[in-house]
Amino acid sequence: MVDRKGAAKLLGKSVMTIQWLEANDPDFPAAFTLGRNNSYFLTNDLRAYILLKAEEAKELKRKRLQKPAG
């Protein structure tokens, strides 16, 4: 479990990028709270998010490189 700063470090991004992803990427894991102002992410959810994005990129590349049937 990590907070936003830890999520940023794990993903190699800034805290502001993490906040942007939370607001704009429906695939980004939801934060949960423990206490009043502390939001956390499960590290396994963050790793699964990265694997999902990597797989999406691979699929886009495959489609882009496919030769049209001729």
C-alpha positions as CSV (number, residue, x, y, z in Angstrom):
1,M,0.0,0.0,0.0
2,V,1.3,3.4,-0.9
3,D,0.1,7.0,-0.8
4,R,0.0,9.4,-3.8
5,K,3.7,10.2,-3.3
6,G,4.5,6.5,-3.2
7,A,2.4,5.8,-6.3
8,A,4.2,8.6,-8.1
9,K,7.6,7.1,-7.2
10,L,6.4,3.6,-8.2
11,L,5.2,4.7,-11.6
12,G,8.0,7.2,-12.2
13,K,5.6,10.1,-12.4
14,S,4.8,13.3,-10.5
15,V,2.2,13.5,-7.8
16,M,0.3,15.9,-10.1
17,T,0.3,13.3,-12.8
18,I,-1.1,10.8,-10.4
19,Q,-3.9,13.2,-9.5
20,W,-4.5,13.8,-13.2
21,L,-4.7,10.1,-13.9
22,E,-7.2,9.6,-11.0
23,A,-9.5,12.3,-12.5
24,N,-9.1,11.4,-16.2
25,D,-8.2,7.7,-16.7
26,P,-11.0,5.3,-15.9
27,D,-8.5,2.5,-15.8
28,F,-6.4,4.1,-13.1
29,P,-6.9,2.4,-9.7
30,A,-9.2,4.1,-7.2
31,A,-7.6,5.5,-4.0
32,F,-9.1,4.5,-0.7
33,T,-8.9,6.3,2.6
34,L,-7.6,5.3,6.0
35,G,-8.2,8.1,8.4
36,R,-9.3,11.6,7.5
37,N,-7.0,12.9,4.8
38,N,-4.9,9.9,3.9
39,S,-5.5,8.3,0.5
40,Y,-3.8,5.1,-0.5
41,F,-3.4,2.7,-3.5
42,L,-2.7,-1.0,-3.4
43,T,0.6,-1.6,-5.1
44,N,-0.8,-4.7,-6.8
45,D,-3.5,-2.5,-8.4
46,L,-0.9,0.0,-9.6
47,R,1.2,-2.8,-11.1
48,A,-1.9,-4.3,-12.8
49,Y,-2.6,-0.8,-14.3
50,I,0.9,-0.7,-15.8
51,L,0.5,-4.2,-17.2
52,L,-2.8,-3.2,-18.7
53,K,-1.3,-0.1,-20.3
54,A,1.6,-2.1,-21.7
55,E,-0.7,-4.7,-23.2
56,E,-2.8,-1.9,-24.8
57,A,0.3,-0.4,-26.3
58,K,1.4,-3.8,-27.7
59,E,-2.0,-4.3,-29.3
60,L,-2.0,-0.9,-30.9
61,K,1.5,-1.6,-32.3
62,R,0.3,-5.0,-33.7
63,K,-2.7,-3.3,-35.4
64,R,-0.5,-0.5,-36.8
65,L,2.1,-3.0,-38.2
66,Q,-0.4,-5.4,-39.7
67,K,-0.2,-5.4,-43.5
68,P,-3.5,-5.0,-45.3
69,A,-4.7,-8.1,-47.0
70,G,-3.8,-7.8,-50.6
